[in-house]
Amino acid sequence: MSKEVLKGSAMLNPVPVVLVTSKNKDNKVNVFTVGWIGTAATRPPMITVAIRKERLSYDYIKSTGEFVVNLPSKDMTKIVDFCGVRSGRDVDKIEKFNLELSPSEKISVPIIDACPIALECKVKSIIPLGSHDLFLAEILSVHVDKALIDAKGKIHYEKANLINYCHGEYYPMNQKSIGKFGFSVQKKKKTKK
Ligand SMILES: Cc1cc2nc3c(=O)[nH]c(=O)nc-3n(C[C@H](O)[C@H](O)[C@H](O)COP(=O)(O)O)c2cc1C
């Protein structure tokens, strides 16, 4: 494989793309699109979100220390894009798309009903990095559409029609798994003769 070497840039792709809700001290709720997001720890469950200071959401999240990560499905792609190119300073995005909201369990920021999965997050620290500040937050509660949970309690993310963002384009998540965690080392079950 012959490779071109390019200068260092934010080229990690694909990434999940999410809708982050937040609110200000006057209870005004805003939503914006985030691609620079990642899981940081399991215990306690921690997540990172990189946010530019210019975003209205930056001010909201910094003032309350709370936000919700809502995982949108592919029928929400237009909303996802719009919420990533228009600021809550100029348009009420919740109102524009008639987004229904429900209260969170542990924080005061609401979740978006139409998103099948939502993570309630509480900010633990903010690390200035340059273009973005990195918000490190603990996930206090997770909301999952009951239709995704089977009789054994397994959550079928593949049925949530989630979307990815890859180098400027949105893609639907493929529903067909190409391998299960640990399958590469799993011993084959002996079949009874
Ligand atoms: C696919 C996509 C991913 C984005 N990811 C981020 C991100 O990780 N961090 C960020 O600060 N802005 C990100 N943005 C830009 C903001 O969502 C955008 O500037 C938005 O209008 C800010 O809204 P607000 O001012 O209402 O907070 C992204 C935009 C798109 C379309």
The ligand as a MOL file (V3000), in Angstrom:
LIG
                    3D

  0  0  0     0  0            999 V3000
M  V30 BEGIN CTAB
M  V30 COUNTS 31 33 0 0 0
M  V30 BEGIN ATOM
M  V30 1 C -21.2520 17.2290 11.6190 0
M  V30 2 C -20.9060 18.3930 12.5130 0
M  V30 3 C -20.1070 18.1860 13.6230 0
M  V30 4 C -19.7720 19.2480 14.4680 0
M  V30 5 N -18.9910 19.0220 15.5560 0
M  V30 6 C -18.6860 20.0540 16.4000 0
M  V30 7 C -17.8900 19.8160 17.5540 0
M  V30 8 O -17.5000 18.6970 17.8470 0
M  V30 9 N -17.6070 20.8760 18.3560 0
M  V30 10 C -18.0340 22.1580 18.0860 0
M  V30 11 O -17.7360 23.0970 18.8440 0
M  V30 12 N -18.7930 22.4010 16.9870 0
M  V30 13 C -19.1350 21.3880 16.1560 0
M  V30 14 N -19.9130 21.6100 15.0500 0
M  V30 15 C -20.3820 22.9820 14.7720 0
M  V30 16 C -21.5620 23.4100 15.6460 0
M  V30 17 O -22.5320 22.3890 15.7600 0
M  V30 18 C -22.2020 24.6910 15.0280 0
M  V30 19 O -21.2690 25.7420 15.0320 0
M  V30 20 C -23.5010 25.0950 15.6960 0
M  V30 21 O -24.1530 26.0140 14.8600 0
M  V30 22 C -23.2960 25.7100 17.0870 0
M  V30 23 O -24.5690 25.9850 17.6070 0
M  V30 24 P -24.8150 26.9100 18.8940 0
M  V30 25 O -24.1300 28.2320 18.6270 0
M  V30 26 O -26.3080 27.0140 18.9320 0
M  V30 27 O -24.2300 26.2130 20.0590 0
M  V30 28 C -20.2540 20.5600 14.1980 0
M  V30 29 C -21.0610 20.7580 13.0630 0
M  V30 30 C -21.3990 19.6860 12.2340 0
M  V30 31 C -22.2900 19.9260 11.0480 0
M  V30 END ATOM
M  V30 BEGIN BOND
M  V30 1 1 1 2
M  V30 2 1 2 3
M  V30 3 2 2 30
M  V30 4 2 3 4
M  V30 5 1 4 5
M  V30 6 1 4 28
M  V30 7 2 5 6
M  V30 8 1 6 7
M  V30 9 1 6 13
M  V30 10 2 7 8
M  V30 11 1 7 9
M  V30 12 1 9 10
M  V30 13 2 10 11
M  V30 14 1 10 12
M  V30 15 2 12 13
M  V30 16 1 13 14
M  V30 17 1 14 15
M  V30 18 1 14 28
M  V30 19 1 15 16
M  V30 20 1 16 17
M  V30 21 1 16 18
M  V30 22 1 18 19
M  V30 23 1 18 20
M  V30 24 1 20 21
M  V30 25 1 20 22
M  V30 26 1 22 23
M  V30 27 1 23 24
M  V30 28 2 24 25
M  V30 29 1 24 26
M  V30 30 1 24 27
M  V30 31 2 28 29
M  V30 32 1 29 30
M  V30 33 1 30 31
M  V30 END BOND
M  V30 END CTAB
M  END
